[in-house]
């Protein structure tokens, strides 16, 4: 085991990777793929049930967590921490705020909006779990679909980008 660990840590591609975590996650992924290929109907029913459970039991948690991240981002902007430079003392950022915003938008959101601006509201309109069967494909379903899309692509999404992608001095 020690030789394997040493060879993994010496590899440039796997530098800093914990070998047991690598092996465990690889085996788990392979097991899911094999199970899905061998028993696709059973896998589909299990995955659908898990998805339904998570959606019905934890939707509130997801919305609360993303809202908390948005509020945290706004707090950081307007607090004394908003002026902290990430990088060495006296060093200027490699990119201007405009260049950073442009890269963030182009890489993370621009292409998504190009495709999903139309597809996502239609998808949620056709299959939203948040309206009753009698309201399906009606005005309420359309409103819910737009709320979900705006939640996904509006300020909440930008709050996530601001937390995980702050500009850093280079």
URRAZI-V324390 format. One record per pair of residues at least 6 apart in sequence whose ideal C-beta (glycine too) atoms are under 6 Angstrom apart, sorted by the first residue. I is the first residue (numbers start at 1). J is the second residue. If there is no record, write none. Layout:
BEGIN
I_J / I_J
END
This chain:
BEGIN
5_19 / 8_14 / 8_19 / 35_43 / 36_43 / 55_129 / 66_156 / 69_159 / 69_160 / 69_163 / 70_155 / 70_156 / 70_159 / 73_159 / 73_162 / 73_163 / 76_82 / 86_168 / 87_168 / 87_169 / 91_169 / 93_167 / 93_169 / 94_170 / 100_167 / 104_161 / 104_165 / 108_161 / 120_149 / 121_145 / 121_146 / 121_149 / 124_145 / 124_148 / 125_141 / 125_142 / 125_145 / 128_141 / 128_144 / 128_145 / 130_144 / 131_140 / 131_141 / 131_144 / 135_141
END
